[in-house]
Amino acid sequence: MGTIIGILIFVGFTIGIWFSYRLFMRGNTDEEKVAALLPSDFKPDLFYRKGDTYVGYEKKKNRLVLVDWPHGKVLSPKEVLSLEPEQESMLGITHHWVAVNVPDPDFSRYRIWFQFRRANRDAWLGQLAEICKK
């Protein structure tokens, strides 16, 4: 009997946490933050999103979209000034980014997060370098 009550309490807490997340995080999840900054007619051929960062390329219209929330930018790949690999270590954990420098005086450096995956970062750095001819 005690096991059944324990299971019911666990299930109740799980449903309560899920419901409160859906109720209070509405419009504030990473996916929704990124989606709000994307152009409505943007159909990427190639894209990557992790957390609240995003990079996408639409070959047909030759558009590159960068999002480093709360900033977003739509530009031509040839407008990219430079691409740089970046890493930062905290408490022995290394985070990897691709920094994309653009000609914008207000926000000139977009960082795309690749979590702890250096190989993913390096692969995307190569793809972006090919797209941007850098």
C-alpha positions in Angstrom: 0.0 0.0 0.0 2.9 2.4 0.8 4.5 1.7 -2.6 1.3 2.6 -4.4 1.0 5.9 -2.4 4.6 6.7 -3.2 4.1 6.1 -6.9 0.9 8.2 -6.9 2.8 11.1 -5.1 5.7 10.8 -7.7 3.3 10.8 -10.6 1.4 13.8 -9.1 4.6 15.8 -8.7 5.7 14.9 -12.2 2.4 16.1 -13.7 2.4 19.2 -11.5 6.0 20.2 -12.6 5.2 19.6 -16.3 1.9 21.6 -16.1 3.5 24.5 -14.3 6.4 24.5 -16.8 3.9 24.6 -19.7 1.8 27.3 -18.0 4.6 29.7 -16.8 7.2 29.2 -19.5 4.8 29.8 -22.4 6.5 32.0 -25.0 9.7 31.9 -23.0 11.4 28.7 -24.0 14.6 28.7 -26.1 12.8 27.4 -29.2 10.1 30.2 -29.0 12.7 32.9 -28.3 14.7 31.9 -31.5 11.5 31.5 -33.6 10.4 35.0 -32.7 13.6 36.4 -34.2 13.5 34.4 -37.5 12.0 36.0 -40.6 8.5 34.6 -41.4 9.4 33.6 -44.9 12.8 31.9 -44.0 13.1 28.3 -45.2 16.6 27.1 -44.2 18.4 24.5 -46.2 21.0 24.2 -43.4 20.5 25.2 -39.8 21.7 24.5 -36.2 20.0 25.6 -33.0 21.3 25.0 -29.4 19.8 26.8 -26.5 18.9 30.3 -27.5 21.5 30.5 -30.4 20.7 29.7 -34.0 22.4 29.8 -37.4 20.6 29.0 -40.6 21.3 29.4 -44.3 18.8 29.6 -47.1 20.5 28.8 -50.4 17.7 30.0 -52.7 17.7 33.6 -51.4 21.4 33.5 -50.3 20.5 34.5 -46.7 22.3 33.7 -43.5 20.3 34.2 -40.3 22.1 34.5 -36.9 20.4 34.5 -33.5 22.2 35.1 -30.3 19.2 35.9 -28.1 18.0 38.7 -27.8 19.7 39.7 -31.0 19.0 38.4 -34.5 20.4 39.4 -37.9 19.6 38.5 -41.5 22.5 39.0 -43.9 24.2 37.8 -47.0 27.1 35.4 -46.3 29.5 37.7 -48.1 28.8 40.4 -45.4 30.3 38.2 -42.7 33.6 39.7 -41.6 35.1 36.7 -39.9 34.5 33.4 -38.2 36.3 32.3 -35.1 36.3 29.2 -32.9 35.9 30.1 -29.3 36.0 28.1 -26.1 35.6 28.9 -22.4 36.3 26.7 -19.5 34.5 26.9 -16.1 35.2 24.4 -13.3 36.8 22.1 -15.8 33.9 22.1 -18.2 34.7 23.6 -21.7 32.0 25.2 -23.7 32.5 25.7 -27.5 31.2 28.4 -29.7 31.6 29.8 -33.2 31.9 33.5 -33.1 30.5 35.3 -36.2 31.6 38.9 -36.7 29.3 41.1 -38.7 29.3 44.8 -39.7 26.8 46.0 -37.1 27.8 48.8 -34.7 25.1 47.8 -32.2 25.9 44.0 -32.0 28.8 42.9 -34.0 29.6 39.5 -32.6 27.1 36.6 -32.7 28.2 33.4 -30.8 26.6 30.1 -31.7 26.8 27.6 -28.8 27.9 24.0 -29.4 27.7 23.0 -25.7 30.6 20.6 -25.0 31.0 19.2 -28.5 34.2 20.4 -30.2 33.8 18.2 -33.2 30.3 19.7 -33.9 31.7 23.1 -33.6 34.6 22.4 -35.9 32.3 20.8 -38.5 30.0 23.8 -38.4 32.9 26.2 -38.6 34.0 24.5 -41.8 30.5 24.6 -43.3 30.1 28.3 -42.4 33.6 29.1 -43.8 32.6 27.4 -47.1 29.2 29.3 -47.2 30.8 32.6 -46.4 34.0 32.1 -48.4 36.2 32.8 -45.4 
